[in-house]
Amino acid sequence: MLITKIALATSVALATLIAAEAANAQPRHQSGEAYDAQVNPNYGFGPRVTIQPNDAVTGNRVIGRDPDPFVRDQLLREYGSGHPD
């Protein structure tokens, strides 16, 4: 009887952990508007545009667009780092 309760408690804890991990793994999508920094890269401000799922957004600026999440992540890492283009 005790082993059955332990096995049940373990399986419930494992199911909860898996469900929490799956909920956390969903991509973050920002909504709203941001400045299109690609239009005027010297100042980082341009016209306001609607944020799309493929946009690389930092703060209130769209700094690039690419369907590949690894490229968007690289854009975010290099933005403002002082690294020349």
C-alpha positions as CSV (number, residue, x, y, z in Angstrom):
1,M,0.0,0.0,0.0
2,L,2.8,2.4,0.9
3,I,4.7,1.7,-2.3
4,T,1.5,2.4,-4.4
5,K,1.1,5.8,-2.7
6,I,4.7,6.7,-3.3
7,A,4.4,5.6,-7.0
8,L,1.2,7.7,-7.4
9,A,2.8,10.8,-5.7
10,T,5.9,10.4,-7.9
11,S,3.9,10.2,-11.1
12,V,1.7,13.2,-10.2
13,A,4.9,15.2,-9.4
14,L,6.4,14.2,-12.7
15,A,3.3,15.0,-14.7
16,T,3.2,18.5,-13.1
17,L,6.8,19.1,-13.9
18,I,6.3,18.1,-17.5
19,A,3.3,20.3,-17.9
20,A,5.1,23.3,-16.4
21,E,8.1,22.7,-18.7
22,A,5.8,22.6,-21.8
23,A,4.1,25.8,-20.8
24,N,7.4,27.6,-20.2
25,A,8.8,26.4,-23.6
26,Q,6.2,28.4,-25.6
27,P,7.7,31.2,-27.6
28,R,7.3,34.8,-26.4
29,H,5.5,37.0,-28.8
30,Q,5.3,40.7,-28.2
31,S,2.4,42.6,-29.5
32,G,1.9,46.2,-30.2
33,E,4.1,48.7,-31.9
34,A,7.8,49.6,-31.9
35,Y,10.1,52.0,-33.7
36,D,11.7,50.5,-36.9
37,A,15.4,51.1,-36.1
38,Q,16.4,49.7,-39.5
39,V,15.1,52.8,-41.3
40,N,17.5,55.1,-39.4
41,P,20.2,53.0,-37.7
42,N,22.3,56.0,-36.6
43,Y,19.6,57.1,-34.2
44,G,17.7,53.9,-33.7
45,F,14.3,55.5,-34.4
46,G,12.1,55.3,-37.4
47,P,8.4,55.1,-38.1
48,R,6.2,53.1,-35.7
49,V,5.5,49.6,-37.0
50,T,3.4,46.7,-35.7
51,I,5.6,44.0,-34.2
52,Q,5.6,40.7,-36.3
53,P,6.6,37.2,-35.0
54,N,9.8,37.3,-37.0
55,D,11.0,40.6,-35.6
56,A,14.0,41.0,-33.4
57,V,12.8,43.5,-30.8
58,T,14.8,45.1,-28.0
59,G,13.0,47.6,-25.8
60,N,10.8,49.6,-28.2
61,R,12.9,49.1,-31.3
62,V,12.7,46.6,-34.1
63,I,16.3,46.0,-35.0
64,G,15.9,43.2,-37.6
65,R,13.7,40.6,-39.1
66,D,14.5,36.9,-39.9
67,P,12.4,33.7,-39.8
68,D,15.3,31.8,-38.1
69,P,15.2,32.2,-34.3
70,F,19.0,31.7,-34.1
71,V,19.6,34.6,-36.4
72,R,17.2,36.8,-34.4
73,D,19.1,35.9,-31.2
74,Q,22.4,36.8,-32.8
75,L,21.0,40.2,-33.9
76,L,19.9,40.8,-30.3
77,R,23.3,39.8,-28.9
78,E,25.2,42.1,-31.4
79,Y,22.9,45.1,-31.1
80,G,24.5,47.8,-29.0
81,S,27.6,45.7,-28.3
82,G,29.9,48.1,-30.2
83,H,30.8,45.3,-32.6
84,P,31.0,46.7,-36.2
85,D,28.7,45.4,-38.8
